[in-house]
Amino acid sequence: MLAGASRIDITPQSPVWMEGMIRDHKSEGIHDRLFARCVVLSNDPDAREAVAIVSLDVCIIGSETALRAKDAIRKLSGILPQRVILAATHTHSGPATIGLFQPAEQEYLSELELRIADVVADAVSKLRSALISVGSASEHTISHYRRFANEQGKVVMYWEQDPALGHLKPLGEPDPEVGAVDVVDAQTGNRIGLVFNHAGHPNVMSGENYMISGDYAGAAARIVEDRLGGVGIFLNGAQGSVDIDNWRHRGWEDVQTLGARLAAAVQYAAETASPTEDDTLRFASVRYKLPRRRISDEELVWAAEVLATTGGSVTALADGVGDDYKAVLYGRLRECQDEEIDVEQTAFSVGDTALVSFPGELFTEIGLGIRAASPFKRTYIVGLANGCIGYVPTRRAIAQGGYEVDTRQLDDSAAEVIEEMSLALLRELSGGK
C-alpha cells in the first residue's frame, strides 16, 4: 500500500454569505481557519489506480462543484473522477457553497475547486509505502437523537424545546461509534494521516454567529494533528437525525470542548487499532436515479397563502426554518417534481474495512442498517460527499413529520432504494460475499 496526505487552507479571503443557517448578512470575521485535508491511497505508483479522500471544512459540497474539482484533479494528478470522494464536514459556519438560504459564493467556489486539486496533487507527490490499522471507539456526549414526540404526539426538534425540561420521548437512537483508519509510514512509523468518522451536526455556533469556523469538527482535526501528528481527516457519517445539545453547547468554548471529546475518542481508536491483514485497496462505484418528492395541491395552496403574507421573504433564524422558507421551497419542488435526482456513491475497502459515500444527509438509522447488513466487519458511511440531495428520512419518520421531513427533496421510497444500492455496492466490493 502507498499513501500520502496533505492539507491546504481554504479560508475565504473576504466576507462571504454563510451556509447552514438562515442569516441576514455576510460573515464578520474569522474565528478559526478552514482547511481541505486529503489522503491518497494506492496499490501502486500509477495515480490512475489511486483513491483520493478529501475532507472539506464547508457545510455542503454541490454536485457541480464536485464535478469541476474532480476534473481539475484528473488533469493535475491523473486520479480518475469516480475514484475521488469530496466530503463536507458540515460546519454551519462556513461559506455558502450551494446557496441553500443565501446566494452561493461563486468566486470562492472557483478558488475552492483549484485548491482541492492542489491538495490532492500534493498528497500524490508524497506517496510512500504505508501500513494501515483500523480501530473504533464510542463517543456518547456529542451527538444526540434530535427528534422527539411531545405529550400530544407532535414531533419536536431538539432546538425547539429542552428535552431536560419537558416530557419528550426520543424517536430514535444516535450512533456513538467513532471509526479511525490510521495510516503510517512503513519505514519510519510516522503517521501520514488519520481518517476518522463520526455522525454529527457541527453547528455549535448557531445562525446568530457571523464568524467563519470549522466548528467542533475543525477543532477535533486540529487537536488530532497537534497531539498525534499527520493529517487529521474528519468524515461525517449518517447524521441527518442527530444533533448537538443545543441547550448546553452554544459558544466558542463548547466548540473546543466537543472537538476535544471527539479527538480523545479518535486517539483511543488509533491506540487500540489493529493492523489490516490484507492491505489491498479495492474500489467500486455506482450511479443511479431517485424520484423526487411530489408536492400535493394542498401543500401548494398552503404555500401560496404563506407567500401572500411574506412576499417570498425569509426571516433569519438561529436554528431550523420557518413557514416562510418552507413555502418558497414547496414552490421550487413543485416545479421540478417530475425530474429524477442523480446519485453517485463511491466505496473502497482495505481488508475487512469499507467506506461508502453518500451525497446527502442520511438518517442515522439508515446508516446503522447498512452497517448491520454489510459484508465487511467495519463499515463507515461518508455522508455529504460528492454533492448534497438533502435529508433522507425513513418511512417511519416521514409518517411522524418534522423539520427534515418537511424540507426533504426525495420521494418516500428513497431510504429503501439507497440502502439496497449501498449494500449491493458493498457486496461488489467484497467479491459477492
MOUR-V679399 format. One record per residue. N is the residue number from 0. RES is the residue in one small letter. NEAR is the number of other ideal C-beta (glycine too) atoms within 12 Angstrom. Layout:
n = <N N>
res = <RES RES>
near = <NEAR NEAR>
This chain:
n = <0 1 2 3 4 5 6 7 8 9 10 11 12 13 14 15 16 17 18 19 20 21 22 23 24 25 26 27 28 29 30 31 32 33 34 35 36 37 38 39 40 41 42 43 44 45 46 47 48 49 50 51 52 53 54 55 56 57 58 59 60 61 62 63 64 65 66 67 68 69 70 71 72 73 74 75 76 77 78 79 80 81 82 83 84 85 86 87 88 89 90 91 92 93 94 95 96 97 98 99 100 101 102 103 104 105 106 107 108 109 110 111 112 113 114 115 116 117 118 119 120 121 122 123 124 125 126 127 128 129 130 131 132 133 134 135 136 137 138 139 140 141 142 143 144 145 146 147 148 149 150 151 152 153 154 155 156 157 158 159 160 161 162 163 164 165 166 167 168 169 170 171 172 173 174 175 176 177 178 179 180 181 182 183 184 185 186 187 188 189 190 191 192 193 194 195 196 197 198 199 200 201 202 203 204 205 206 207 208 209 210 211 212 213 214 215 216 217 218 219 220 221 222 223 224 225 226 227 228 229 230 231 232 233 234 235 236 237 238 239 240 241 242 243 244 245 246 247 248 249 250 251 252 253 254 255 256 257 258 259 260 261 262 263 264 265 266 267 268 269 270 271 272 273 274 275 276 277 278 279 280 281 282 283 284 285 286 287 288 289 290 291 292 293 294 295 296 297 298 299 300 301 302 303 304 305 306 307 308 309 310 311 312 313 314 315 316 317 318 319 320 321 322 323 324 325 326 327 328 329 330 331 332 333 334 335 336 337 338 339 340 341 342 343 344 345 346 347 348 349 350 351 352 353 354 355 356 357 358 359 360 361 362 363 364 365 366 367 368 369 370 371 372 373 374 375 376 377 378 379 380 381 382 383 384 385 386 387 388 389 390 391 392 393 394 395 396 397 398 399 400 401 402 403 404 405 406 407 408 409 410 411 412 413 414 415 416 417 418 419 420 421 422 423 424 425 426 427 428 429 430 431 432>
res = <m l a g a s r i d i t p q s p v w m e g m i r d h k s e g i h d r l f a r c v v l s n d p d a r e a v a i v s l d v c i i g s e t a l r a k d a i r k l s g i l p q r v i l a a t h t h s g p a t i g l f q p a e q e y l s e l e l r i a d v v a d a v s k l r s a l i s v g s a s e h t i s h y r r f a n e q g k v v m y w e q d p a l g h l k p l g e p d p e v g a v d v v d a q t g n r i g l v f n h a g h p n v m s g e n y m i s g d y a g a a a r i v e d r l g g v g i f l n g a q g s v d i d n w r h r g w e d v q t l g a r l a a a v q y a a e t a s p t e d d t l r f a s v r y k l p r r r i s d e e l v w a a e v l a t t g g s v t a l a d g v g d d y k a v l y g r l r e c q d e e i d v e q t a f s v g d t a l v s f p g e l f t e i g l g i r a a s p f k r t y i v g l a n g c i g y v p t r r a i a q g g y e v d t r q l d d s a a e v i e e m s l a l l r e l s g g k>
near = <36 33 43 37 43 35 38 29 24 43 33 33 19 17 23 38 35 49 45 44 37 32 34 18 16 22 32 18 19 27 29 30 26 43 37 47 46 50 51 47 47 36 26 15 19 16 30 23 25 37 47 55 50 55 52 54 52 52 46 43 48 36 29 25 37 40 25 27 44 35 24 31 42 26 20 26 38 26 40 24 30 28 38 48 51 51 49 51 53 48 49 48 47 49 46 36 48 37 25 33 32 29 21 27 32 21 20 34 35 19 28 44 34 25 37 50 37 28 43 50 31 28 45 37 21 29 38 26 24 37 30 39 33 38 32 32 27 23 36 21 24 44 44 38 37 42 41 33 26 22 12 12 16 19 32 31 37 38 32 27 23 19 27 14 12 19 16 26 19 24 35 34 21 36 41 26 35 43 44 45 51 44 48 31 25 21 11 14 16 22 35 42 45 45 49 54 49 51 48 51 49 47 45 46 43 34 32 23 32 26 32 41 44 47 51 48 56 49 41 49 44 32 32 40 29 18 22 32 23 38 39 44 50 56 46 55 47 48 46 48 46 43 43 40 30 32 23 21 32 29 22 21 17 29 37 26 26 40 43 26 34 48 37 29 36 47 31 25 34 35 20 19 32 22 23 30 15 20 28 23 35 32 34 31 31 28 21 23 19 32 23 27 35 23 28 14 12 13 23 23 17 22 30 20 17 26 24 13 16 20 12 18 16 26 24 25 24 23 31 33 31 26 24 27 30 30 33 28 34 34 24 25 29 26 16 18 22 14 18 20 31 22 35 36 43 43 43 44 38 39 27 25 42 43 48 52 53 51 42 46 46 47 47 44 32 44 46 30 27 42 34 19 21 31 27 35 24 32 39 48 50 49 52 50 46 44 36 42 38 38 39 49 42 35 22 23 33 26 15 27 21 36 35 41 32 31 32 38 37 41 29 23 20 40 38 24 27 43 33 22 31 46 33 25 38 41 25 26 35 27 15 12 17>
